[in-house]
Amino acid sequence: MARTTVTFDSAGIDIAAHLYVPDTPASGPRPALVVGHPGTGVKEQTSGTYARLMAERGFVTLAFDAAHQGESGGLPRGLEDPAQRVEDFKAAVSFLTTRQEVDAERIGLLGICASGGYSLAATGGDHRVRAVATVCTADPSRQFRLGAEGGQDPAVFQALLDAAARARTAAARGEDPGVMTMFPETAEEARALGGEHGAEGFEYYCTSRGAHDRSAKVLAWESIDKLAFYDAFFAVPLIGPRPMLQIIGERAVTAWMAVEAHQRATGPKELYRIPGASHVDLYDKKQYIDLAVEKLTGFFTTGLGTTAA
């Protein structure tokens, strides 16, 4: 398997990506997958892991950094713009259609965590996508508004909107708008603020387990008001009759979001639970990833077919 660094354009922004191409013989162009990373993640973390493993199973895969993040272009840095994130997926599909290794009629999307929500939205509006799968589906807007478990006090998000409004005013006056810090200083603080889910996120992103220098530890404040009006699941009913698979951890506190997306789907759909796994377990723990990749391989082999659609 060969990994190549590539770039492509997304609404005028240069997107950095890794293209994985199997080195096994093929009779013609291969099916391909666009793989999106979790919120604050980069292509060198879990999306790269899934892209590599799926390439080992015969798919051309493309793992990219979202605009404004990682090695991709875009200012301000650390912006979480849901409309742009969806556009990034569509632009990645466009890029794959130009590759001679890829069968342009057999392209699927694979979104992890926040990219799970974005990939569902992108699929709903892009008929070039033949099948979509997610791992630990999350909608960043719902998570900010309602919390990872869905029961957050509404005052929390209102306070975030207050901070975002102050930041916009400061920027207009030529002052430093500041940034929203995504992680506390210690795992204990992360657990106090976000329970076990918060502690797991800290462990993955802020320790040697999964930390990467380009992984965002802060977000631009204007991300908050951009997320306020966004609904990643609005276009889910448009996905059918194309197939949709969601893989979630049996212990994931975020599972309610995948359930909601599943209920909105109108075509072939499956909600597959990995026994014993939490949300973050599916980022990097081999015993859970192996089960997820096995399921994804079967799903995309069937969903993308062996010949052009």
C-alpha positions in Angstrom: 0.0 0.0 0.0 1.3 3.4 -1.0 0.5 6.7 0.9 0.9 9.9 -1.0 0.5 13.5 0.2 -2.0 15.4 -2.1 -3.9 18.7 -2.1 -7.2 19.7 -3.6 -9.4 22.8 -3.6 -12.5 23.3 -1.4 -14.3 26.6 -2.0 -11.0 28.3 -2.6 -9.2 26.7 0.3 -6.3 24.3 -0.2 -7.0 21.0 1.6 -4.2 18.7 2.7 -4.8 15.0 2.4 -3.2 11.6 2.4 -4.2 9.3 -0.5 -3.8 5.6 0.2 -3.7 3.2 -2.8 -3.6 -0.6 -2.4 -0.5 -2.3 -3.9 -2.3 -5.5 -4.8 -3.2 -6.1 -8.4 -6.6 -4.8 -9.7 -8.4 -5.5 -13.0 -9.4 -1.8 -13.2 -10.2 1.3 -11.3 -11.1 0.6 -7.6 -13.9 1.7 -5.3 -12.8 4.6 -3.1 -13.6 6.2 0.3 -13.3 9.7 1.7 -12.4 9.5 5.4 -13.1 12.4 7.7 -11.6 13.0 11.1 -13.2 13.8 14.4 -13.7 17.4 15.7 -10.2 18.9 16.5 -8.6 15.9 14.9 -6.1 15.6 12.0 -5.5 13.0 9.3 -2.6 11.6 11.1 -4.9 10.3 13.9 -7.9 8.0 13.8 -9.0 8.9 10.2 -5.6 8.0 8.9 -5.8 4.7 10.8 -9.2 3.8 9.2 -8.0 5.0 5.8 -4.9 2.8 6.0 -6.9 -0.3 7.2 -9.5 0.1 4.5 -6.8 0.5 1.8 -5.3 -2.7 3.0 -8.7 -4.3 2.1 -8.7 -3.0 -1.4 -10.2 0.5 -1.4 -8.5 3.7 -2.5 -8.9 6.0 0.5 -8.5 9.7 1.1 -8.0 11.1 4.6 -8.0 14.9 4.7 -7.6 17.8 7.2 -10.7 20.0 7.4 -10.3 23.6 6.1 -8.9 26.0 8.8 -7.4 23.0 10.6 -4.3 20.7 10.4 -2.2 21.3 7.3 -5.1 22.7 5.3 -5.4 26.4 4.5 -8.1 28.8 5.7 -8.3 31.7 8.2 -9.0 32.0 11.0 -7.2 28.9 12.3 -9.3 26.6 14.4 -12.6 27.5 12.8 -15.3 24.8 12.9 -17.5 25.9 10.0 -20.1 23.2 9.4 -21.0 24.4 5.9 -17.3 24.3 4.9 -16.8 20.9 6.5 -19.6 19.5 4.3 -18.1 21.2 1.3 -14.7 19.6 2.1 -16.3 16.2 1.8 -17.9 17.1 -1.6 -14.6 18.6 -2.8 -12.8 15.3 -1.8 -15.3 13.4 -3.9 -14.5 15.7 -6.8 -10.8 15.1 -6.3 -11.3 11.3 -6.3 -13.2 11.4 -9.6 -10.1 12.8 -11.3 -7.9 9.9 -10.2 -7.2 7.1 -12.6 -7.0 4.6 -9.8 -10.6 5.3 -8.8 -13.9 4.2 -10.3 -15.9 7.5 -10.1 -19.1 5.6 -9.9 -18.1 3.7 -6.7 -17.2 6.4 -4.1 -18.4 6.2 -0.5 -17.9 8.4 2.6 -16.7 7.3 6.0 -17.0 9.9 8.8 -15.7 9.5 12.3 -17.2 11.4 15.3 -18.0 14.9 14.1 -17.2 13.9 10.5 -19.9 11.2 11.0 -22.5 14.0 11.1 -20.9 16.0 8.3 -20.6 12.9 6.1 -24.3 12.2 6.4 -25.1 15.8 5.5 -22.8 15.7 2.5 -24.2 12.4 1.3 -27.8 13.7 1.4 -26.8 16.5 -1.0 -24.3 14.7 -3.3 -25.6 11.9 -5.5 -22.1 10.9 -6.5 -21.8 9.3 -3.1 -23.0 5.7 -3.4 -22.9 4.6 0.3 -22.1 6.3 3.6 -20.9 4.9 6.9 -20.0 6.5 10.2 -18.1 5.5 13.3 -19.3 7.0 16.6 -21.6 9.5 14.9 -21.7 12.9 16.4 -23.3 16.2 15.4 -21.0 19.0 16.8 -24.0 21.4 16.9 -26.0 19.0 19.1 -23.0 18.3 21.2 -22.3 21.9 21.9 -26.0 22.8 22.5 -27.0 19.7 24.4 -23.8 18.1 25.7 -22.3 14.7 24.8 -25.0 12.9 26.8 -27.9 15.1 25.6 -28.9 16.6 28.9 -26.8 19.7 29.2 -28.3 22.8 30.9 -29.3 25.2 28.0 -27.6 28.1 29.9 -24.2 26.5 29.0 -24.7 27.1 25.3 -26.2 30.5 25.9 -23.0 31.5 27.7 -20.9 30.2 24.8 -23.0 32.4 22.4 -22.4 35.4 24.7 -18.6 34.7 24.5 -18.8 34.3 20.7 -20.7 37.6 20.4 -18.1 39.4 22.5 -15.3 37.9 20.3 -16.9 39.2 17.1 -17.2 42.7 18.6 -13.6 42.6 19.7 -12.5 41.6 16.2 -14.5 44.4 14.6 -12.7 46.9 16.9 -9.3 45.5 15.9 -8.8 43.7 19.2 -7.8 40.2 19.9 -11.0 38.1 19.9 -9.3 35.2 21.8 -10.1 31.6 21.3 -12.2 28.8 22.9 -10.0 26.3 24.8 -11.1 22.8 24.1 -9.4 20.9 26.9 -8.6 21.7 30.5 -5.1 21.3 32.1 -5.5 17.9 33.6 -7.4 14.6 33.2 -9.0 15.2 36.6 -10.5 18.5 35.4 -11.6 16.9 32.2 -13.5 14.2 34.2 -15.0 16.8 36.5 -16.3 18.8 33.5 -17.3 16.0 31.2 -17.4 12.7 33.1 -15.7 9.6 31.7 -16.3 10.8 28.1 -14.4 14.0 28.9 -11.6 12.1 30.5 -11.3 9.8 27.5 -11.2 12.7 25.1 -8.4 14.3 27.2 -6.4 11.1 27.3 -6.6 10.7 23.5 -5.9 14.2 22.4 -3.6 15.5 25.2 -1.4 12.5 26.0 1.0 10.3 24.1 -1.9 8.0 23.3 -3.1 10.1 20.4 -1.8 13.6 20.7 -0.6 15.4 17.5 1.0 18.8 17.2 -1.5 20.0 14.6 -4.6 18.6 16.4 -6.6 21.7 17.4 -6.6 22.4 21.1 -8.6 25.6 20.6 -11.4 26.8 18.3 -12.1 30.2 16.9 -15.1 31.7 18.8 -17.1 32.3 15.7 -17.3 28.5 15.4 -20.0 28.6 18.1 -22.5 30.9 16.4 -21.9 29.0 13.1 -22.8 25.8 14.8 -25.9 27.3 16.5 -28.1 27.1 13.5 -26.7 23.9 11.9 -28.4 20.4 11.9 -26.2 17.6 10.5 -29.1 15.3 10.3 -31.5 17.5 8.3 -30.5 15.9 5.0 -30.5 12.3 6.2 -33.9 11.5 4.7 -32.4 12.4 1.3 -29.7 9.6 1.6 -32.2 6.8 0.7 -32.3 4.6 -1.4 -28.5 4.6 -0.9 -27.3 2.5 2.1 -26.2 3.9 5.4 -24.3 2.2 8.2 -23.6 3.7 11.6 -21.1 1.9 14.0 -21.2 2.9 17.6 -19.7 1.7 20.9 -22.1 -0.1 23.2 -21.0 2.2 26.1 -20.9 5.4 24.1 -22.7 8.2 25.8 -23.0 9.9 22.4 -25.1 7.0 21.0 -28.3 9.0 21.1 -27.2 11.1 18.2 -26.6 8.0 16.0 -30.1 6.7 17.1 -31.7 10.0 16.0 -29.9 9.9 12.6 -31.0 6.2 12.2 -34.6 7.1 12.8 -34.5 9.8 10.1 -33.1 7.5 7.4 -35.4 6.4 4.7 -33.3 3.9 2.8 -31.4 0.7 3.8 -29.9 1.4 7.2 -28.1 -0.3 10.0 -27.1 0.7 13.5 -24.2 -1.6 14.6 -23.0 -1.7 18.2 -19.5 -2.8 19.1 -19.7 -4.7 22.4 -17.9 -3.1 25.4 -16.6 -0.1 23.4 -17.0 3.5 24.4 -17.0 6.5 21.9 -13.3 7.1 22.1 -12.4 3.4 22.2 -13.3 3.3 18.5 -10.5 5.9 17.7 -7.5 3.7 18.3 -8.1 0.5 20.3 -7.3 -2.5 18.1 -9.8 -4.9 19.5 -12.7 -2.6 18.6 -11.3 -1.1 15.4 -10.8 -4.6 14.0 -14.5 -5.3 14.5 -15.5 -1.9 13.0 -13.2 -2.4 9.9 -14.6 -5.9 9.3 -18.1 -4.5 9.3 -17.1 -1.5 7.1 -15.4 -3.8 4.6 -18.5 -5.9 4.1 -20.8 -2.8 3.9 -18.8 -1.0 1.3 -18.0 -4.1 -0.7 -21.8 -4.6 -1.1 -22.8 -0.9 -1.2 -20.3 0.2 -3.8 -20.5 -3.1 -5.8 -18.0 -4.8 -7.9 -18.8 -3.0 -11.1 -19.8 0.6 -11.9 -23.3 1.5 -10.8 
